[in-house]
């Protein structure tokens, strides 16, 4: 393997323009390799050798280490800026903060942090007269932990580990046993464990290779969990475990043979049923069995292509959200307790082509519906008898959604609210009286929302479509076309990127930057059609929307044309690679985290996690029309000899969603073809997966490093 050695003691470089003594980046060897498609198409992939499923190849590891050394050397002069950014960000985080407690089965549950520690403490307090969310919040604020029972202290569990994350947590129905899972490398292969909360001891029942969540039956000794395939990491089997038995003998209760489906387990709202939820991009299926006496899982409604549904049970009936019968934006139907066919479904909340229904939460006497309309979220309260009302919002661009509401007999509805200027806030609304109470607003030391302004704008795409844009800047900002701008988007899987407060963004605004969130097609901000217009053979709308939003913001004076940075991660990293190829002159900096950039090769390989699940998102390249279309935008395949923006690419060696070799290959080829002088930085976290480093502070180090690079290239004051 060919690579340039890097001396760590390099001379100091200029902060604003990397000087002539800038270190030379690594040069990965080229090795001929042909990627073949079933229909006969072939592509050369000279960096395919960088793939190693076991992460053991010394040449590959050597190359990644050289990239990290290069990043260290190149970014070393920016260390003071990194440190300053990190200190600013951490200073806005209340270190001994706690979540808003919620009540379930006679206990109040919450999580809290202790000053200087990275991980949460999960705890509970017994319900009693005078005990409620507010009183517990006040006690936690005063460091009064009398009456608290610690369920898990993650700081203790994570001690001595480079990476540690707790997955699902599930209490037995008698509140005595806690099933939880953990991941020690970021690959999302969770090990299930059971803790006896009375003795504090961990039971010998240990189950590796799971999806991370367990669902208890009513007998308090049996739970159901999902076993992942050890090779593909797909969730394929539901098994039943009985405490005290060997997990090797666990009974298989369901196996999914269609590898385009994801799988989940849970309990219904009324705790009557244990359910298996099976989900693909375009269809669903629910199976259920009584929680009191689990047996065979009955199908609620057989799967059918292009028919999606999710179901809950309350009040002696099934309540189902579905797109059946042409309900593109979804409707709500009901079905009898013993239903097993869509023929039994009866309309309850009609389809509205202007309103997308995202979620429904069932209560005694009312329901709460999370909706989208006009590119914004709403919460609608639907009362028995048909009357309805909407929870009010106070800003033009915001995010609102249902919060933890575990008890159906409560008159209080919990919901969350945030915006680009308003920290996350938890409210509860009495549905019977109309009383609204603010339970907690995220404390942000040193931050005053009055110093910042948020707007909702509408940019016109090249095909005439109006694209919503949420924007924020510091008060006093002059729209004179001179400012630096960071534009973020995602634009895939129907995942909506709603405007929410960020402690990191404030550091950019305080330096005079503008931050914009582009709600581009491929998300679901404007309803189901918005998603469908940004997937499969419409995918390039996602990329052109982003570029057109940039052009609009520059034309409107929000940014200088040569001071725009773009940021995206995962499928948003695909977006970054695409716009860098399509409009390199529109961006000074590209920030790309765990990017999905080798679309064709990955989608041709069914052994890679997520591939087969996503044929209905990207298309199956084994079919030539999809293959040909993917080739027109796949970032790796469309790199060309031209000048590219300054680029920062980040990944995790153990990422199971976007494998490390995608960005590694992309960076190697980008370096080969880039005719410009702007640097390309590749930072690899050798211990982490898709989500980066564990712990609440460690990830801010990574973000500070990335932002320091961006600020330097944009010429923003330090």
C-alpha positions as CSV (number, residue, x, y, z in Angstrom):
1,X,0.0,0.0,0.0
2,X,1.3,3.4,-0.9
3,X,1.0,6.2,1.7
4,X,2.8,9.2,2.7
5,X,4.3,9.4,6.2
6,X,3.2,12.3,8.3
7,X,5.4,14.0,10.8
8,X,3.4,15.2,13.8
9,X,5.8,18.0,14.5
10,X,5.1,20.0,11.3
11,X,5.6,23.7,11.2
12,X,2.7,25.9,12.3
13,X,0.3,26.6,9.5
14,X,-1.8,29.6,8.7
15,X,-5.2,29.5,10.2
16,X,-7.1,31.1,7.4
17,X,-5.4,29.5,4.4
18,X,-3.4,26.4,4.8
19,X,0.2,27.3,3.9
20,X,2.7,25.8,1.6
21,X,4.0,23.6,4.3
22,X,0.7,21.9,4.6
23,X,1.2,18.2,5.1
24,X,0.7,15.8,2.2
25,X,-2.4,13.7,2.5
26,X,-2.3,9.9,2.4
27,X,-2.4,8.3,-1.0
28,X,-4.3,5.0,-1.0
29,X,-3.1,2.3,-3.4
30,X,-5.2,1.5,-6.5
31,X,-6.1,-2.1,-7.2
32,X,-8.2,-3.2,-10.2
33,X,-11.6,-4.6,-9.3
34,X,-14.7,-5.0,-11.3
35,X,-18.2,-4.6,-9.7
36,X,-20.6,-6.6,-11.8
37,X,-24.4,-6.2,-12.0
38,X,-26.8,-9.1,-12.9
39,X,-27.8,-7.5,-16.1
40,X,-24.2,-7.4,-17.4
41,X,-23.2,-3.9,-16.5
42,X,-19.6,-3.5,-15.1
43,X,-17.8,-0.7,-13.2
44,X,-14.2,-0.3,-12.1
45,X,-13.7,0.2,-8.4
46,X,-10.0,0.8,-7.7
47,X,-10.6,1.2,-4.0
48,X,-12.8,-1.8,-3.4
49,X,-9.9,-3.4,-1.5
50,X,-10.6,-0.9,1.4
51,X,-13.6,-3.1,2.4
52,X,-12.9,-5.5,5.2
53,X,-15.9,-6.8,7.0
54,X,-13.8,-8.0,9.9
55,X,-11.9,-4.7,10.3
56,X,-8.6,-6.6,10.5
57,X,-6.7,-5.8,7.2
58,X,-3.5,-4.2,8.3
59,X,-3.1,-2.2,5.0
60,X,-6.7,-0.8,5.4
61,X,-6.2,0.0,9.1
62,X,-2.9,1.6,8.3
63,X,-4.5,3.8,5.7
64,X,-7.3,4.9,8.1
65,X,-4.7,5.7,10.8
66,X,-2.7,7.7,8.3
67,X,-5.8,9.7,7.5
68,X,-6.3,10.4,11.1
69,X,-2.7,11.5,11.5
70,X,-3.1,13.8,8.5
71,X,-6.2,15.3,10.0
72,X,-4.3,15.8,13.3
73,X,-1.5,17.6,11.5
74,X,-3.8,19.7,9.2
75,X,-6.2,20.7,11.9
76,X,-3.6,21.2,14.6
77,X,-3.3,24.9,14.2
78,X,-7.0,25.2,14.7
79,X,-6.9,23.6,18.1
80,X,-7.4,26.9,20.0
81,X,-10.6,27.5,18.0
82,X,-11.7,23.9,18.6
83,X,-11.2,24.3,22.3
84,X,-13.0,27.6,22.4
85,X,-16.0,26.1,20.5
86,X,-16.1,23.1,22.8
87,X,-16.0,25.2,25.9
88,X,-18.8,27.4,24.6
89,X,-21.0,24.5,23.8
90,X,-20.4,22.6,27.0
91,X,-21.0,25.9,29.0
92,X,-24.6,25.9,27.5
93,X,-25.3,22.5,28.9
94,X,-26.6,22.2,32.5
95,X,-24.4,19.4,33.7
96,X,-26.6,18.2,36.5
97,X,-29.8,18.3,34.4
98,X,-32.7,15.9,34.6
99,X,-35.6,14.9,32.4
100,X,-39.3,15.5,33.1
101,X,-40.6,12.6,35.1
102,X,-43.5,10.6,33.8
103,X,-45.8,8.3,35.8
104,X,-46.4,4.6,34.9
105,X,-47.8,1.8,37.1
106,X,-47.3,3.7,40.4
107,X,-43.8,5.0,39.7
108,X,-42.4,8.2,38.4
109,X,-39.5,7.6,36.0
110,X,-36.8,10.0,34.8
111,X,-33.1,10.2,33.8
112,X,-30.6,12.6,35.3
113,X,-27.0,13.6,34.9
114,X,-24.3,14.4,37.4
115,X,-21.8,17.2,36.8
116,X,-18.7,16.2,34.9
117,X,-20.1,12.8,33.9
118,X,-20.9,11.6,30.4
119,X,-23.7,9.2,30.9
120,X,-27.2,9.3,32.4
121,X,-28.6,7.8,35.6
122,X,-32.0,6.2,35.1
123,X,-34.1,6.3,38.2
124,X,-37.6,6.3,39.6
125,X,-39.6,7.4,42.7
126,X,-42.6,5.8,44.2
127,X,-45.9,7.6,43.7
128,X,-47.4,9.1,46.8
129,X,-49.5,12.1,47.9
130,X,-47.6,15.3,47.0
131,X,-45.3,13.5,44.5
132,X,-45.6,14.6,40.9
133,X,-43.5,15.7,38.0
134,X,-42.9,19.2,39.4
135,X,-42.0,18.1,42.9
136,X,-39.5,15.6,41.6
137,X,-38.0,18.2,39.2
138,X,-37.6,20.5,42.2
139,X,-36.0,17.8,44.3
140,X,-33.6,16.8,41.6
141,X,-32.7,20.5,41.1
142,X,-31.9,20.7,44.8
143,X,-29.8,17.5,44.7
144,X,-32.4,15.9,47.0
145,X,-32.4,12.2,46.1
146,X,-34.2,10.9,49.1
147,X,-36.7,8.3,48.0
148,X,-34.9,7.8,44.6
149,X,-34.2,4.3,43.4
150,X,-31.5,4.0,40.8
151,X,-32.3,1.6,38.0
152,X,-29.1,2.0,36.0
153,X,-26.1,4.2,36.5
154,X,-24.7,4.1,33.0
155,X,-21.5,5.9,34.2
156,X,-20.7,2.8,36.2
157,X,-21.5,0.4,33.3
158,X,-19.4,2.5,30.9
159,X,-16.3,2.8,33.1
160,X,-13.2,1.8,31.2
161,X,-14.9,1.4,27.8
162,X,-14.1,3.5,24.7
163,X,-17.7,3.1,23.6
164,X,-20.8,2.2,25.6
165,X,-24.5,2.7,24.9
166,X,-27.6,1.4,26.6
167,X,-30.3,0.3,24.2
168,X,-33.9,-0.5,25.3
169,X,-35.0,-0.6,28.9
170,X,-38.2,-2.6,29.9
171,X,-39.7,-3.2,33.3
172,X,-41.6,-6.3,34.1
173,X,-45.3,-5.7,34.9
174,X,-44.7,-6.1,38.6
175,X,-41.9,-3.4,38.4
176,X,-39.4,-5.8,40.0
177,X,-37.2,-6.7,37.0
178,X,-35.5,-4.5,34.4
179,X,-34.5,-5.9,31.1
180,X,-31.9,-3.7,29.4
181,X,-29.4,-4.0,26.6
182,X,-26.0,-2.6,25.8
183,X,-23.6,-2.0,22.9
184,X,-19.9,-1.7,23.4
185,X,-18.7,-0.7,19.9
186,X,-21.5,1.2,18.1
187,X,-22.5,-1.6,15.8
188,X,-25.9,-1.8,17.3
189,X,-25.6,-5.5,18.1
190,X,-27.1,-5.4,21.6
191,X,-26.6,-7.8,24.5
192,X,-29.8,-8.2,26.6
193,X,-29.4,-8.4,30.4
194,X,-31.8,-8.6,33.3
195,X,-31.4,-6.8,36.7
196,X,-33.3,-7.7,39.8
197,X,-34.3,-4.3,41.2
198,X,-34.8,-5.7,44.8
199,X,-31.4,-7.2,45.2
200,X,-29.6,-5.0,42.7
201,X,-28.0,-8.1,41.1
202,X,-27.8,-8.8,37.4
203,X,-29.3,-12.2,36.6
204,X,-27.3,-14.8,34.6
205,X,-29.7,-14.5,31.7
206,X,-27.5,-12.9,29.1
207,X,-28.5,-12.8,25.4
208,X,-26.1,-11.4,22.8
209,X,-26.8,-10.4,19.2
210,X,-30.2,-8.8,19.7
211,X,-32.0,-5.7,18.4
212,X,-31.9,-4.4,22.0
213,X,-35.4,-4.5,23.4
214,X,-37.4,-7.0,25.4
215,X,-41.2,-7.1,26.0
216,X,-42.4,-8.8,29.1
217,X,-45.4,-11.1,29.4
218,X,-47.8,-10.7,32.3
219,X,-46.2,-13.6,34.2
220,X,-43.1,-11.4,34.9
221,X,-40.7,-14.2,33.9
222,X,-41.2,-14.5,30.2
223,X,-40.1,-11.9,27.6
224,X,-39.9,-11.6,23.9
225,X,-37.0,-10.2,22.0
226,X,-35.6,-9.9,18.4
227,X,-32.5,-11.8,17.4
228,X,-30.4,-10.2,14.7
229,X,-28.7,-12.1,11.9
230,X,-25.0,-12.3,12.8
231,X,-23.9,-11.5,9.2
232,X,-26.4,-9.0,7.8
233,X,-27.4,-7.6,11.2
234,X,-31.0,-7.7,10.0
235,X,-33.7,-8.3,12.6
236,X,-35.0,-11.7,11.5
237,X,-36.4,-13.8,14.4
238,X,-38.6,-13.2,17.4
239,X,-37.7,-15.5,20.3
240,X,-39.2,-16.2,23.7
241,X,-37.0,-16.4,26.8
242,X,-38.0,-17.7,30.3
243,X,-35.9,-16.5,33.1
244,X,-33.5,-19.2,34.5
245,X,-33.3,-21.1,31.2
246,X,-30.4,-21.3,28.8
247,X,-30.9,-18.7,26.0
248,X,-29.7,-21.4,23.5
249,X,-33.0,-23.1,24.2
250,X,-35.2,-20.0,23.6
251,X,-38.3,-20.8,21.6
252,X,-38.6,-19.3,18.1
253,X,-42.0,-17.7,17.8
254,X,-41.7,-15.9,14.5
255,X,-39.2,-15.8,11.7
256,X,-39.3,-13.2,8.9
257,X,-38.2,-14.6,5.5
258,X,-38.6,-11.4,3.5
259,X,-35.4,-9.4,4.0
260,X,-37.0,-6.2,2.9
261,X,-38.9,-6.0,6.3
262,X,-37.7,-4.6,9.6
263,X,-39.1,-5.9,12.8
264,X,-40.1,-4.6,16.2
265,X,-41.9,-5.9,19.4
266,X,-44.0,-4.0,21.8
267,X,-47.2,-4.0,23.9
268,X,-50.5,-2.3,23.0
269,X,-51.7,0.9,24.8
270,X,-54.0,-1.1,27.1
271,X,-51.4,-3.8,27.8
272,X,-53.7,-6.4,26.5
273,X,-51.5,-7.7,23.6
274,X,-47.9,-8.3,22.8
275,X,-47.3,-7.3,19.2
276,X,-44.8,-7.9,16.4
277,X,-44.6,-5.0,14.0
278,X,-43.2,-5.8,10.5
279,X,-42.3,-2.8,8.4
280,X,-41.0,-2.3,4.9
281,X,-40.8,1.0,3.0
282,X,-44.2,0.4,1.4
283,X,-46.1,-2.1,3.5
284,X,-46.7,-3.3,7.1
285,X,-48.0,-6.2,9.0
286,X,-49.0,-6.5,12.7
287,X,-49.1,-9.8,14.6
288,X,-50.5,-10.1,18.2
289,X,-50.9,-12.5,21.1
290,X,-52.5,-12.0,24.5
291,X,-50.0,-10.7,27.1
292,X,-51.6,-12.7,29.8
293,X,-51.2,-16.0,28.0
294,X,-48.9,-15.7,25.0
295,X,-49.4,-18.2,22.3
296,X,-49.4,-18.1,18.5
297,X,-49.3,-14.6,17.0
298,X,-52.4,-13.8,15.0
299,X,-52.2,-11.5,11.9
300,X,-54.3,-8.3,12.3
301,X,-54.3,-7.7,8.5
302,X,-52.1,-9.5,6.0
303,X,-49.4,-7.4,4.3
304,X,-50.1,-6.0,0.9
305,X,-47.7,-4.0,-1.3
306,X,-48.3,-0.2,-1.1
307,X,-50.6,-0.6,2.0
308,X,-49.1,0.7,5.2
309,X,-50.6,0.5,8.6
310,X,-49.7,0.7,12.3
311,X,-52.1,-0.4,15.0
312,X,-52.8,0.1,18.7
313,X,-55.4,-1.4,20.9
314,X,-57.5,0.5,23.5
315,X,-61.1,0.6,24.6
316,X,-61.9,-2.9,23.3
317,X,-60.9,-2.1,19.7
318,X,-58.1,-1.7,17.3
319,X,-57.2,1.8,16.2
320,X,-55.2,1.8,13.0
321,X,-53.4,4.5,11.0
322,X,-53.3,3.6,7.3
323,X,-52.9,4.7,3.8
324,X,-55.3,2.1,2.5
325,X,-58.0,3.0,-0.1
326,X,-56.0,5.8,-1.6
327,X,-55.4,7.7,1.7
328,X,-52.1,9.0,0.6
329,X,-51.7,11.2,3.7
330,X,-53.1,8.5,5.9
331,X,-56.4,8.2,7.8
332,X,-57.5,6.5,11.0
333,X,-59.7,3.4,11.0
334,X,-61.0,1.1,13.7
335,X,-61.5,-2.7,13.8
336,X,-63.1,-5.1,16.2
337,X,-61.0,-6.9,18.9
338,X,-60.8,-10.2,17.0
339,X,-60.2,-8.6,13.5
340,X,-58.0,-10.4,11.0
341,X,-58.7,-8.6,7.8
342,X,-58.8,-5.1,6.2
343,X,-62.4,-5.8,5.4
344,X,-63.3,-5.2,9.0
345,X,-61.8,-1.7,9.0
346,X,-64.2,1.3,9.5
347,X,-63.2,4.9,8.9
348,X,-62.9,7.1,12.0
349,X,-60.7,10.1,11.0
350,X,-61.1,10.8,7.3
351,X,-58.2,11.3,4.8
352,X,-57.3,14.9,4.1
353,X,-55.1,15.6,1.1
354,X,-53.8,18.7,2.9
355,X,-53.0,17.1,6.3
356,X,-50.5,14.3,6.9
357,X,-51.3,12.1,9.9
358,X,-48.1,11.0,11.6
359,X,-49.2,9.4,14.9
360,X,-52.2,8.9,17.2
361,X,-52.1,8.5,21.0
362,X,-55.2,7.0,22.6
363,X,-56.7,8.1,25.9
364,X,-59.9,7.5,27.8
365,X,-62.4,9.9,26.3
366,X,-60.1,11.5,23.7
367,X,-57.2,11.0,21.3
368,X,-54.2,13.1,20.4
369,X,-53.1,13.2,16.7
370,X,-49.8,14.4,15.5
371,X,-50.3,16.0,12.1
372,X,-48.4,18.0,9.5
373,X,-49.9,20.8,7.5
374,X,-48.2,23.6,5.5
375,X,-44.8,22.2,6.4
376,X,-45.3,22.5,10.1
377,X,-46.3,20.1,12.9
378,X,-49.5,20.3,14.8
379,X,-51.1,18.4,17.7
380,X,-54.9,17.9,17.3
381,X,-57.1,16.8,20.2
382,X,-60.0,14.7,19.1
383,X,-62.7,14.2,21.8
384,X,-65.3,11.5,22.0
385,X,-68.3,12.9,20.1
386,X,-66.2,14.4,17.3
387,X,-65.2,17.8,18.7
388,X,-61.5,18.7,18.0
389,X,-59.1,21.5,18.8
390,X,-55.4,22.3,18.0
391,X,-52.6,23.0,20.5
392,X,-51.4,26.5,19.8
393,X,-47.9,27.5,18.7
394,X,-46.4,30.9,19.1
395,X,-43.8,31.1,16.3
396,X,-43.7,30.9,12.5
397,X,-41.2,28.1,12.4
398,X,-41.2,25.5,15.2
399,X,-41.4,21.8,16.1
400,X,-44.2,20.3,18.1
401,X,-45.0,16.7,19.0
402,X,-46.4,14.2,21.4
403,X,-44.3,13.5,24.5
404,X,-44.4,10.7,27.0
405,X,-48.0,9.8,27.8
406,X,-47.9,6.3,29.2
407,X,-51.2,6.4,31.1
408,X,-54.4,6.4,29.1
409,X,-56.6,7.5,32.0
410,X,-54.9,10.8,32.5
411,X,-56.7,14.1,31.5
412,X,-53.3,15.6,31.0
413,X,-51.6,15.5,27.5
414,X,-47.9,15.9,27.4
415,X,-46.3,17.5,24.4
416,X,-43.0,19.0,23.4
417,X,-42.2,22.3,21.7
418,X,-39.0,23.8,20.3
419,X,-37.8,26.1,17.6
420,X,-34.5,27.4,16.3
421,X,-34.6,30.0,19.1
422,X,-36.6,28.3,21.8
423,X,-35.0,25.5,23.8
424,X,-36.9,22.2,24.1
425,X,-39.9,22.7,26.3
426,X,-42.3,20.2,27.8
427,X,-45.9,21.2,28.4
428,X,-48.9,19.4,29.7
429,X,-52.4,20.4,28.7
430,X,-55.6,19.4,30.6
431,X,-57.9,18.3,27.9
432,X,-61.0,18.7,30.1
433,X,-60.3,22.2,31.5
434,X,-57.9,23.7,28.9
435,X,-55.3,24.5,31.6
436,X,-51.7,24.5,30.2
437,X,-48.6,24.1,32.4
438,X,-45.0,24.5,31.4
439,X,-43.2,21.6,33.1
440,X,-39.7,22.4,32.0
441,X,-37.7,24.3,29.5
442,X,-34.3,23.1,28.6
443,X,-31.9,25.2,30.7
444,X,-29.3,26.9,28.5
445,X,-26.8,28.9,30.7
446,X,-25.9,32.2,29.2
447,X,-28.4,32.0,26.4
448,X,-31.2,34.6,25.8
449,X,-33.7,33.8,23.0
450,X,-34.5,37.5,22.7
451,X,-31.1,37.9,21.0
452,X,-32.0,35.7,18.0
453,X,-34.5,35.7,15.2
454,X,-36.1,32.8,13.3
455,X,-38.1,33.0,10.1
456,X,-40.0,30.6,7.8
457,X,-39.1,31.3,4.1
458,X,-40.2,29.7,0.8
459,X,-37.7,29.1,-1.9
460,X,-38.7,28.3,-5.5
461,X,-37.2,25.2,-7.0
462,X,-36.3,24.9,-10.6
463,X,-39.5,23.1,-11.4
464,X,-41.6,25.7,-9.6
465,X,-42.1,23.8,-6.3
466,X,-42.1,26.0,-3.2
467,X,-39.6,24.6,-0.7
468,X,-40.0,25.6,3.0
469,X,-36.9,26.9,4.7
470,X,-36.4,27.6,8.4
471,X,-33.7,30.1,9.2
472,X,-32.1,31.7,12.3
473,X,-29.6,34.5,12.9
474,X,-28.5,36.8,15.7
475,X,-30.6,40.0,16.1
476,X,-29.0,42.9,14.3
477,X,-28.0,40.7,11.3
478,X,-27.9,42.7,8.1
479,X,-29.2,41.0,5.0
480,X,-26.5,42.5,2.7
481,X,-25.1,39.5,1.0
482,X,-21.9,39.4,3.0
483,X,-22.6,36.8,5.8
484,X,-21.4,33.2,6.0
485,X,-24.1,30.6,6.0
486,X,-24.4,26.9,7.1
487,X,-27.2,25.1,5.3
488,X,-28.4,21.7,6.6
489,X,-30.8,19.1,5.2
490,X,-31.5,15.3,5.1
491,X,-34.1,14.5,2.5
492,X,-34.6,10.8,2.6
493,X,-36.8,8.0,4.1
494,X,-39.7,10.4,4.7
495,X,-37.8,11.7,7.7
496,X,-38.8,15.3,8.5
497,X,-36.1,17.7,9.7
498,X,-38.0,20.1,11.9
499,X,-36.6,23.3,13.3
500,X,-35.3,22.6,16.9
501,X,-33.0,24.4,19.2
502,X,-29.3,23.4,19.2
503,X,-26.6,24.5,21.7
504,X,-24.0,24.1,19.0
505,X,-25.6,26.4,16.4
506,X,-25.6,29.3,18.9
507,X,-21.8,29.5,18.6
508,X,-22.1,30.0,14.8
509,X,-24.8,32.6,15.2
510,X,-22.7,34.5,17.7
511,X,-20.0,34.7,15.1
512,X,-22.4,36.4,12.6
513,X,-23.3,33.3,10.7
514,X,-26.7,32.4,9.4
515,X,-28.1,28.8,9.9
516,X,-30.7,27.5,7.5
517,X,-32.7,24.2,7.6
518,X,-33.9,23.2,4.1
519,X,-37.0,21.1,4.2
520,X,-36.4,19.4,0.8
521,X,-38.2,16.7,-1.0
522,X,-37.5,13.2,0.2
523,X,-38.5,14.2,3.7
524,X,-42.2,14.4,4.7
525,X,-42.5,17.9,5.9
526,X,-45.2,18.7,3.3
527,X,-47.0,15.3,3.4
528,X,-46.6,12.0,1.7
529,X,-46.3,13.4,-1.8
530,X,-43.2,15.4,-0.6
531,X,-41.5,12.1,0.2
532,X,-42.5,10.3,-2.9
533,X,-41.2,13.2,-5.1
534,X,-37.8,12.7,-3.5
535,X,-37.3,8.9,-3.8
536,X,-36.6,6.2,-6.4
537,X,-36.7,7.7,-9.9
538,X,-37.4,11.1,-8.4
539,X,-34.4,11.2,-6.1
540,X,-32.5,14.0,-7.9
541,X,-35.3,16.4,-6.8
542,X,-33.7,16.1,-3.3
543,X,-30.4,17.4,-4.6
544,X,-31.7,20.1,-6.9
545,X,-34.0,21.4,-4.1
546,X,-31.0,21.8,-1.8
547,X,-29.0,23.6,-4.5
548,X,-32.0,25.9,-5.3
549,X,-32.5,26.8,-1.7
550,X,-28.9,27.9,-1.6
551,X,-29.3,30.0,-4.6
552,X,-32.4,31.6,-3.2
553,X,-30.8,32.4,0.1
554,X,-27.8,34.0,-1.6
555,X,-30.1,36.0,-3.9
556,X,-32.1,37.2,-0.9
557,X,-28.9,38.5,0.7
558,X,-28.7,36.0,3.6
559,X,-25.2,34.9,2.5
560,X,-22.3,35.8,0.3
561,X,-22.0,33.5,-2.7
562,X,-18.5,32.4,-1.7
563,X,-19.3,31.8,2.0
564,X,-21.8,29.0,2.0
565,X,-21.2,25.7,3.8
566,X,-23.4,22.6,3.5
567,X,-23.9,19.9,6.1
568,X,-25.5,16.5,6.1
569,X,-25.1,13.0,7.6
570,X,-25.9,9.4,6.6
571,X,-28.4,9.8,3.7
572,X,-27.8,13.5,4.2
573,X,-24.1,12.6,3.4
574,X,-25.4,11.2,0.1
575,X,-27.0,14.7,-0.4
576,X,-23.6,16.3,0.3
577,X,-21.8,14.2,-2.2
578,X,-24.4,14.8,-4.8
579,X,-24.5,18.6,-4.5
580,X,-20.7,18.7,-4.4
581,X,-20.7,17.0,-7.8
582,X,-23.6,18.9,-9.2
583,X,-22.8,22.4,-8.0
584,X,-19.3,22.6,-6.5
585,X,-19.1,26.4,-7.1
586,X,-22.1,27.0,-4.9
587,X,-20.3,25.8,-1.7
588,X,-17.1,26.8,-0.1
589,X,-17.3,23.9,2.5
590,X,-18.9,20.5,2.5
591,X,-19.4,18.8,5.9
592,X,-20.3,15.1,5.5
593,X,-20.9,12.8,8.4
594,X,-21.1,8.9,7.9
595,X,-22.1,9.5,4.3
596,X,-23.9,7.0,2.1
597,X,-21.9,7.8,-1.1
598,X,-21.4,4.5,-2.9
599,X,-25.0,3.9,-3.7
600,X,-24.7,1.4,-6.6
601,X,-22.2,-0.9,-5.1
602,X,-23.9,-1.0,-1.7
603,X,-27.3,-1.6,-3.2
604,X,-26.0,-4.4,-5.3
605,X,-24.7,-6.3,-2.2
606,X,-27.6,-7.9,-0.2
607,X,-25.1,-9.0,2.5
608,X,-24.7,-5.5,3.7
609,X,-27.1,-4.4,6.5
610,X,-30.0,-2.3,5.3
611,X,-29.5,-3.0,1.6
612,X,-32.5,-5.2,0.9
613,X,-34.7,-3.2,3.3
614,X,-34.2,-0.2,1.1
615,X,-35.0,-1.3,-2.4
616,X,-38.2,0.7,-2.2
617,X,-36.3,3.8,-1.1
618,X,-33.5,3.8,-3.7
619,X,-34.6,1.1,-6.2
620,X,-33.1,-2.3,-6.9
621,X,-30.0,-1.9,-9.1
622,X,-30.4,-5.5,-10.3
623,X,-33.1,-3.9,-12.4
624,X,-31.4,-1.9,-15.1
625,X,-33.6,1.3,-15.0
626,X,-32.8,1.8,-11.4
627,X,-29.2,0.9,-11.9
628,X,-28.9,3.5,-14.7
629,X,-30.6,6.2,-12.6
630,X,-28.5,5.6,-9.5
631,X,-25.4,5.9,-11.7
632,X,-26.5,9.5,-12.6
633,X,-26.3,10.7,-9.0
634,X,-24.2,8.2,-6.9
635,X,-21.5,10.5,-5.4
636,X,-18.6,8.0,-5.7
637,X,-19.4,7.2,-9.4
638,X,-19.8,10.9,-10.4
639,X,-16.6,12.3,-9.0
640,X,-14.8,14.0,-11.9
641,X,-11.7,16.1,-12.6
642,X,-12.8,19.5,-11.3
643,X,-12.3,21.8,-8.3
644,X,-14.2,20.7,-5.3
645,X,-15.1,22.6,-2.1
646,X,-13.1,22.2,1.1
647,X,-14.5,18.9,2.5
648,X,-14.7,17.3,5.9
649,X,-15.8,13.7,6.0
650,X,-16.4,11.8,9.2
651,X,-17.1,8.1,9.9
652,X,-16.9,5.4,12.5
653,X,-15.0,2.2,11.9
654,X,-17.8,0.1,13.4
655,X,-20.7,1.7,11.6
656,X,-23.3,-0.9,10.7
657,X,-25.6,1.4,8.7
658,X,-23.1,3.2,6.4
659,X,-20.0,1.0,6.4
660,X,-16.7,2.8,6.8
661,X,-15.4,1.8,3.4
662,X,-17.9,4.0,1.6
663,X,-16.5,7.3,2.8
664,X,-13.0,5.8,2.7
665,X,-13.3,5.0,-1.0
666,X,-15.0,8.3,-1.7
667,X,-12.2,10.3,-0.1
668,X,-9.5,8.4,-1.9
669,X,-11.1,8.9,-5.3
670,X,-12.0,12.5,-4.5
671,X,-8.3,13.2,-3.8
672,X,-7.3,11.6,-7.1
673,X,-9.7,13.7,-9.2
674,X,-9.9,17.1,-7.3
675,X,-8.2,19.8,-9.3
676,X,-8.7,22.5,-6.7
677,X,-6.6,23.5,-3.8
678,X,-9.1,23.2,-1.0
679,X,-8.3,20.5,1.6
680,X,-10.1,17.2,2.1
681,X,-10.1,15.9,5.7
682,X,-11.2,12.4,6.6
683,X,-11.7,11.8,10.3
684,X,-12.3,8.2,11.4
685,X,-13.5,7.3,14.9
686,X,-11.8,3.9,15.4
687,X,-14.0,2.9,18.3
688,X,-17.5,4.1,17.3
689,X,-20.3,3.4,14.9
690,X,-23.0,5.4,13.1
691,X,-23.8,7.7,15.9
692,X,-20.2,8.7,16.7
693,X,-18.6,8.6,20.2
694,X,-20.7,7.7,23.2
695,X,-21.3,10.1,26.1
696,X,-22.9,13.5,26.0
697,X,-19.7,15.6,25.8
698,X,-17.4,13.5,23.7
699,X,-19.4,14.1,20.5
700,X,-19.1,17.8,21.0
701,X,-15.3,17.5,20.7
702,X,-15.9,16.0,17.2
703,X,-18.4,18.7,16.3
704,X,-16.1,21.5,17.5
705,X,-13.3,20.1,15.3
706,X,-15.6,20.0,12.2
707,X,-16.9,23.5,12.9
708,X,-13.4,24.9,13.4
709,X,-12.5,23.6,9.9
710,X,-15.6,25.2,8.5
711,X,-15.1,28.6,10.2
712,X,-11.5,28.7,9.0
713,X,-12.5,28.0,5.3
714,X,-15.4,30.6,5.5
715,X,-13.2,33.2,7.0
716,X,-15.3,33.6,10.1
717,X,-13.9,35.3,13.1
718,X,-12.7,33.0,15.9
